Amino acid sequence: MITPSTFTGGDLATNAYLLPVEGGVLCFDAPEGLAAALRKKDITVRALILTHGHFDHIWDAALIQADHKCPVYAHADDAGMIRDPSIFARFGVREVIAPVNDLQLIDVPQLGAAPFTVAGETFQAFHIPGHSLGSLAFYHAPWSLVIGGDILFAGGVGRWDLPGGNHDTLIAGIRQHLLVLPEETRVYPGHGGPTSIGEEKETNPFLAE
């Protein structure tokens, strides 16, 4: 079992997770300050995987790609935001976020699942829109963990009142793909502390029948 290292950065206290692999780490999400932290600790990123395209999760993505010459992966439905983050100015984000020009798209059926192999590790990628159109969760069975961005939190779920959000789609996707995982599966969310599938099945008020 592997426990990821956590970096929390930016005004929204956004989590990034680093998983050790041969030759470096897999990095999930890229909040503000992560690129500098990686340089300081001399950590090599083999690949950057974005759970979705909202500004707080992609802030340092282009910087990390430039520093590490690594691929950056995301779902096609959020690619527009990642390739042109200037659109976030409409929502009050005044800072300039650099675009990721060389973006690799993760091939997952709409609302479905597919294996995703990167740096020798295979995850099951779940497409669970409702917070954003291209939100993804990544499940690694041998490590008994799922990294899900802003889909599922300890005691909560992602906001659905943003562009592309939909409450019913979000809840249905969580039920279809996440709540069926083993209850001991650890959940590492985009904000806040970790939880488990069993804990959320039992206590999360947004998932009550």
TITORVO-164183 format. One record per atom (N, C-alpha, C): x, y, z; residue in three letters. Coordinates in steps of 0.1 Angstrom, whole numbers, padded with zeros to 4 digits, always signed. Example, Ala and Ser with C-alpha at 12.3 -4.5 7.8 and 13.67 -1.06 7.14 Angstrom:
BEGIN
+0132-0057+0078ALA +0123-0045+0078ALA +0132-0033+0078ALA +0128-0022+0071SER +0137-0011+0071SER +0129+0000+0079SER 
This chain:
BEGIN
+0009-0012+0000MET +0000+0000+0000MET +0009+0012+0000MET +0005+0022-0008ILE +0013+0035-0009ILE +0004+0046-0004ILE +0010+0055+0003THR +0003+0067+0008THR +0009+0079+0000THR +0001+0086-0007PRO +0007+0098-0015PRO +0012+0109-0006PRO +0022+0116-0010SER +0025+0129-0004SER +0016+0139-0008SER +0012+0149+0001THR +0002+0159-0003THR +0009+0173-0003THR +0006+0181-0013PHE +0010+0195-0013PHE -0003+0203-0014PHE -0005+0213-0005THR -0017+0221-0005THR -0012+0235-0008THR -0018+0241-0019GLY -0014+0255-0023GLY -0026+0263-0028GLY -0023+0276-0029GLY -0033+0285-0035GLY -0043+0290-0024GLY -0050+0301-0028ASP -0060+0307-0019ASP -0071+0297-0016ASP -0074+0287-0024LEU -0085+0278-0021LEU -0080+0265-0015LEU -0067+0265-0010ALA -0062+0253-0003ALA -0064+0240-0011ALA -0059+0240-0023THR -0061+0229-0033THR -0050+0219-0031THR -0054+0206-0031ASN -0045+0195-0029ASN -0039+0190-0042ASN -0026+0188-0042ALA -0019+0179-0052ALA -0014+0167-0045ALA -0013+0156-0052TYR -0008+0144-0046TYR +0003+0138-0055TYR +0014+0134-0048LEU +0025+0128-0054LEU +0027+0114-0050LEU +0027+0105-0061LEU +0028+0091-0059LEU +0041+0086-0064LEU +0049+0079-0056PRO +0063+0075-0061PRO +0062+0064-0072PRO +0069+0066-0082VAL +0071+0056-0093VAL +0085+0055-0097VAL +0089+0046-0105GLU +0103+0045-0109GLU +0107+0058-0116GLU +0118+0064-0111GLY +0124+0076-0118GLY +0118+0089-0113GLY +0109+0088-0103GLY +0103+0101-0099GLY +0089+0099-0092GLY +0080+0108-0096VAL +0066+0107-0090VAL +0056+0110-0101VAL +0044+0105-0099LEU +0032+0109-0106LEU +0026+0120-0098LEU +0022+0131-0105CYS +0016+0142-0098CYS +0002+0144-0103CYS -0007+0145-0093PHE -0021+0147-0096PHE -0025+0161-0092PHE -0028+0169-0102ASP -0032+0183-0100ASP -0020+0192-0097ASP -0022+0205-0099ALA -0011+0215-0099ALA -0015+0228-0094ALA -0017+0229-0081PRO -0021+0241-0074PRO -0009+0251-0074PRO -0012+0264-0071GLU -0002+0274-0070GLU +0008+0271-0060GLU +0021+0272-0064GLY +0032+0270-0055GLY +0038+0256-0057GLY +0032+0247-0063LEU +0037+0233-0064LEU +0050+0233-0072LEU +0051+0240-0083ALA +0063+0240-0092ALA +0075+0244-0084ALA +0074+0254-0076ALA +0085+0259-0068ALA +0089+0249-0057ALA +0079+0242-0051ALA +0081+0232-0041ALA +0088+0220-0047ALA +0085+0216-0059LEU +0091+0205-0065LEU +0106+0208-0068LEU +0108+0221-0073ARG +0122+0225-0075ARG +0130+0225-0063ARG +0125+0230-0052LYS +0132+0231-0039LYS +0136+0217-0034LYS +0127+0207-0036LYS +0129+0194-0031LYS +0136+0185-0041LYS +0139+0190-0053ASP +0145+0183-0063ASP +0138+0170-0067ASP +0125+0171-0068ILE +0116+0160-0072ILE +0113+0160-0087ILE +0114+0148-0093THR +0112+0147-0107THR +0098+0142-0110THR +0091+0149-0118VAL +0077+0145-0122VAL +0077+0137-0135VAL +0073+0125-0134ARG +0072+0117-0146ARG +0060+0120-0155ARG +0049+0124-0148ALA +0037+0128-0155ALA +0028+0136-0146ALA +0021+0146-0151LEU +0011+0154-0144LEU -0003+0150-0149LEU -0011+0146-0140ILE -0025+0142-0143ILE -0034+0152-0137ILE -0043+0158-0145LEU -0052+0168-0140LEU -0066+0161-0138LEU -0071+0162-0126THR -0085+0157-0123THR -0096+0164-0130THR -0093+0177-0132HIS -0103+0186-0140HIS -0096+0199-0143HIS -0103+0208-0150GLY -0097+0219-0155GLY -0099+0232-0148GLY -0104+0232-0136HIS -0106+0245-0129HIS -0093+0251-0125HIS -0093+0265-0124PHE -0081+0272-0123PHE -0072+0268-0112PHE -0078+0265-0100ASP -0070+0262-0088ASP -0062+0249-0089ASP -0067+0240-0098HIS -0061+0227-0100HIS -0050+0227-0112HIS -0051+0237-0120ILE -0042+0237-0132ILE -0031+0249-0131ILE -0031+0256-0120TRP -0024+0269-0119TRP -0009+0267-0123TRP -0002+0257-0118ASP +0012+0255-0121ASP +0014+0244-0131ASP +0004+0240-0139ALA +0006+0229-0148ALA +0016+0232-0159ALA +0015+0244-0165ALA +0025+0247-0176ALA +0039+0248-0170ALA +0040+0254-0158LEU +0054+0255-0152LEU +0060+0241-0149LEU +0052+0232-0144ILE +0057+0219-0142ILE +0061+0212-0154ILE +0052+0213-0165GLN +0056+0207-0178GLN +0069+0213-0183GLN +0071+0226-0182ALA +0083+0232-0186ALA +0095+0227-0178ALA +0094+0226-0165ASP +0105+0222-0157ASP +0109+0207-0159ASP +0099+0199-0161HIS +0102+0184-0161HIS +0100+0178-0174HIS +0096+0185-0184LYS +0094+0180-0198LYS +0085+0167-0197LYS +0075+0168-0189CYS +0066+0157-0187CYS +0053+0158-0194CYS +0047+0147-0197PRO +0033+0148-0203PRO +0023+0153-0193PRO +0013+0160-0198VAL +0002+0165-0189VAL -0011+0159-0195VAL -0018+0152-0186TYR -0030+0145-0191TYR -0043+0151-0185TYR -0054+0151-0192ALA -0067+0155-0188ALA -0078+0150-0197ALA -0090+0151-0193HIS -0102+0147-0201HIS -0105+0158-0212HIS -0109+0153-0223ALA -0111+0162-0234ALA -0122+0173-0231ALA -0131+0170-0223ASP -0142+0180-0220ASP -0137+0192-0212ASP -0126+0191-0205ASP -0120+0202-0198ASP -0108+0208-0205ASP -0105+0203-0217ALA -0092+0207-0224ALA -0092+0222-0227ALA -0104+0227-0231GLY -0105+0241-0234GLY -0100+0250-0223GLY -0104+0247-0211MET -0100+0256-0200MET -0085+0255-0197MET -0079+0243-0199ILE -0065+0241-0197ILE -0056+0247-0208ILE -0061+0246-0220ARG -0054+0252-0231ARG -0055+0267-0232ARG -0066+0273-0226ASP -0068+0287-0226ASP -0074+0292-0213ASP -0066+0292-0202PRO -0071+0296-0189PRO -0074+0310-0188PRO -0072+0318-0198SER -0076+0332-0198SER -0091+0334-0196SER -0099+0323-0199ILE -0113+0324-0197ILE -0117+0325-0182ILE -0108+0322-0173PHE -0111+0324-0159PHE -0112+0338-0154PHE -0107+0347-0163ALA -0108+0362-0160ALA -0123+0366-0158ALA -0132+0359-0165ARG -0146+0362-0164ARG -0151+0359-0150ARG -0144+0350-0143PHE -0149+0347-0129PHE -0140+0353-0119PHE -0133+0364-0122GLY -0126+0372-0113GLY -0112+0368-0110GLY -0106+0358-0117VAL -0092+0354-0116VAL -0084+0364-0123VAL -0076+0372-0116ARG -0069+0383-0123ARG -0055+0379-0127ARG -0049+0369-0120GLU -0036+0365-0123GLU -0036+0357-0136GLU -0024+0358-0143VAL -0023+0351-0156VAL -0018+0337-0153VAL -0026+0327-0158ILE -0023+0313-0157ILE -0018+0309-0171ILE -0006+0303-0171ALA +0000+0299-0184ALA -0008+0287-0190ALA -0010+0287-0203PRO -0017+0276-0209PRO -0008+0264-0211PRO -0014+0252-0210VAL -0008+0240-0213VAL -0010+0237-0228VAL +0000+0239-0236ASN -0002+0238-0251ASN -0002+0223-0255ASN +0007+0215-0249ASP +0009+0201-0253ASP +0002+0192-0243ASP -0011+0191-0245LEU -0020+0184-0235LEU -0024+0170-0241LEU -0022+0160-0233GLN -0026+0146-0237GLN -0040+0143-0232GLN -0048+0138-0240LEU -0062+0135-0236LEU -0064+0121-0232LEU -0070+0119-0220ILE -0073+0106-0215ILE -0086+0100-0221ILE -0085+0089-0227ASP -0096+0083-0235ASP -0105+0075-0225ASP -0116+0081-0221VAL -0125+0074-0212VAL -0139+0076-0218VAL -0147+0066-0220PRO -0161+0068-0225PRO -0169+0078-0217PRO -0178+0085-0223GLN -0186+0094-0216GLN -0193+0087-0204GLN -0192+0092-0192LEU -0198+0087-0180LEU -0193+0073-0177LEU -0182+0068-0183GLY -0178+0054-0182GLY -0164+0054-0175GLY -0158+0042-0178ALA -0145+0039-0171ALA -0136+0033-0182ALA -0123+0034-0179ALA -0113+0028-0188ALA -0099+0027-0181ALA -0091+0017-0184PRO -0078+0017-0178PRO -0069+0028-0183PRO -0061+0034-0174PHE -0052+0045-0178PHE -0038+0041-0172PHE -0029+0039-0181THR -0015+0034-0177THR -0006+0046-0179THR +0002+0049-0169VAL +0012+0060-0170VAL +0024+0056-0161VAL +0036+0058-0166ALA +0048+0055-0159ALA +0048+0041-0152ALA +0042+0031-0159GLY +0042+0018-0155GLY +0032+0014-0145GLY +0023+0023-0142GLU +0012+0021-0132GLU -0001+0022-0139GLU -0011+0013-0136THR -0024+0013-0143THR -0034+0017-0132THR -0042+0027-0136PHE -0053+0032-0128PHE -0066+0028-0136PHE -0077+0028-0129GLN -0090+0028-0136GLN -0095+0043-0135GLN -0097+0049-0147ALA -0101+0063-0148ALA -0116+0063-0149ALA -0123+0070-0141PHE -0138+0072-0141PHE -0141+0086-0146PHE -0150+0087-0156HIS -0155+0100-0160HIS -0168+0103-0151HIS -0166+0113-0142ILE -0177+0116-0133ILE -0180+0131-0134ILE -0187+0136-0145PRO -0190+0150-0146PRO -0200+0154-0135PRO -0203+0167-0135GLY -0212+0172-0125GLY -0207+0184-0118GLY -0194+0183-0115HIS -0186+0195-0109HIS -0180+0203-0121HIS -0174+0196-0130SER -0170+0201-0143SER -0173+0190-0153SER -0173+0194-0166LEU -0177+0185-0176LEU -0167+0173-0178LEU -0154+0176-0174GLY -0144+0166-0176GLY -0138+0161-0164GLY -0145+0161-0153SER -0139+0156-0140SER -0137+0141-0141SER -0125+0137-0136LEU -0120+0123-0136LEU -0116+0119-0122LEU -0119+0107-0118ALA -0113+0101-0106ALA -0104+0089-0111ALA -0094+0087-0103PHE -0084+0076-0107PHE -0082+0066-0095PHE -0086+0054-0098TYR -0086+0043-0088TYR -0074+0034-0091TYR -0066+0031-0080HIS -0055+0022-0081HIS -0058+0010-0071HIS -0062-0001-0076ALA -0067-0012-0067ALA -0056-0017-0058ALA -0044-0020-0064PRO -0033-0026-0055PRO -0029-0016-0044PRO -0030-0003-0046TRP -0027+0007-0036TRP -0039+0011-0028TRP -0051+0006-0031SER -0063+0008-0024SER -0066+0023-0022SER -0065+0031-0033LEU -0068+0045-0032LEU -0075+0050-0044LEU -0081+0061-0043VAL -0087+0068-0054VAL -0084+0083-0052VAL -0080+0089-0063ILE -0077+0104-0063ILE -0088+0110-0072ILE -0097+0118-0066GLY -0109+0122-0073GLY -0111+0137-0074GLY -0101+0145-0072GLY -0103+0160-0074GLY -0115+0165-0066GLY -0124+0172-0072ASP -0135+0178-0065ASP -0148+0170-0067ASP -0147+0157-0069ILE -0159+0149-0070ILE -0165+0146-0057ILE -0157+0140-0048LEU -0162+0135-0035LEU -0152+0140-0024LEU -0158+0146-0013PHE -0150+0150-0002PHE -0154+0143+0011PHE -0147+0145+0021ALA -0151+0140+0034ALA -0164+0147+0039ALA -0175+0141+0038GLY -0187+0147+0042GLY -0194+0156+0032GLY -0189+0156+0020GLY -0194+0165+0009GLY -0192+0159-0005GLY -0196+0167-0014VAL -0194+0164-0028VAL -0190+0178-0035VAL -0186+0177-0047GLY -0182+0189-0055GLY -0194+0198-0057GLY -0191+0211-0059ARG -0201+0221-0062ARG -0206+0217-0076ARG -0219+0220-0078TRP -0226+0217-0091TRP -0232+0230-0097TRP -0229+0242-0090ASP -0235+0254-0094ASP -0225+0262-0103ASP -0215+0256-0108LEU -0205+0262-0117LEU -0209+0258-0132LEU -0203+0266-0141PRO -0206+0262-0155PRO -0203+0248-0158PRO -0213+0240-0164GLY -0211+0226-0167GLY -0214+0217-0156GLY -0219+0223-0144GLY -0222+0215-0133GLY -0236+0209-0134GLY -0238+0198-0127ASN -0251+0192-0126ASN -0252+0182-0114ASN -0261+0185-0105HIS -0262+0178-0093HIS -0265+0163-0095HIS -0275+0160-0103ASP -0280+0146-0105ASP -0269+0138-0112ASP -0262+0144-0122THR -0251+0137-0129THR -0240+0134-0119THR -0236+0143-0111LEU -0226+0141-0101LEU -0229+0130-0092LEU -0240+0130-0086ILE -0244+0120-0076ILE -0245+0106-0082ILE -0251+0106-0094ALA -0252+0093-0101ALA -0238+0087-0104ALA -0229+0096-0108GLY -0215+0091-0111GLY -0208+0086-0099GLY -0210+0093-0088ILE -0204+0088-0075ILE -0209+0075-0072ILE -0222+0073-0072ARG -0228+0060-0069ARG -0224+0049-0078ARG -0223+0052-0091GLN -0220+0042-0101GLN -0205+0037-0100GLN -0196+0047-0098HIS -0182+0044-0099HIS -0175+0043-0086HIS -0178+0051-0077LEU -0170+0052-0064LEU -0176+0044-0053LEU -0189+0045-0050LEU -0194+0038-0039LEU -0194+0023-0040LEU -0191+0017-0052VAL -0190+0003-0054VAL -0176-0002-0051VAL -0167+0007-0049LEU -0153+0003-0046LEU -0152-0003-0032LEU -0142-0011-0029PRO -0141-0017-0015PRO -0141-0006-0005PRO -0148-0008+0006GLU -0151+0002+0016GLU -0138+0007+0022GLU -0127-0001+0022GLU -0114+0004+0028GLU -0107+0013+0019GLU -0111+0015+0006THR -0105+0023-0003THR -0103+0038+0002THR -0091+0043+0003ARG -0089+0056+0007ARG -0092+0066-0004ARG -0098+0077+0000VAL -0102+0087-0010VAL -0094+0100-0007VAL -0087+0105-0017TYR -0079+0117-0016TYR -0085+0128-0024TYR -0092+0137-0018PRO -0099+0148-0025PRO -0091+0160-0028PRO -0097+0169-0037GLY -0090+0181-0041GLY -0089+0191-0030GLY -0097+0190-0020HIS -0097+0200-0009HIS -0100+0192+0004HIS -0093+0196+0015GLY -0096+0189+0028GLY -0088+0176+0029GLY -0091+0169+0040GLY -0084+0157+0043GLY -0089+0145+0037GLY -0082+0134+0037PRO -0086+0121+0031PRO -0098+0115+0039PRO -0104+0106+0032THR -0115+0098+0039THR -0115+0084+0033THR -0126+0077+0034SER -0127+0063+0028SER -0140+0061+0022SER -0141+0052+0013ILE -0154+0049+0007ILE -0164+0044+0017ILE -0160+0036+0026GLY -0169+0031+0037GLY -0174+0043+0045GLY -0166+0052+0049GLU -0170+0063+0057GLU -0180+0072+0050GLU -0178+0074+0037GLU -0187+0083+0029GLU -0200+0076+0027GLU -0200+0063+0024LYS -0212+0055+0023LYS -0221+0056+0035LYS -0215+0056+0047GLU -0222+0056+0059GLU -0226+0070+0064GLU -0218+0080+0061THR -0221+0093+0068THR -0223+0105+0059THR -0220+0104+0046ASN -0220+0116+0038ASN -0235+0120+0035ASN -0239+0131+0040PRO -0254+0135+0039PRO -0258+0137+0024PRO -0249+0140+0015PHE -0252+0142+0001PHE -0255+0129-0006PHE -0251+0118+0000LEU -0253+0105-0006LEU -0263+0096+0001LEU -0270+0102+0010ALA -0281+0095+0017ALA -0292+0091+0008ALA -0298+0080+0010GLU -0308+0075+0001GLU -0320+0084+0003GLU 
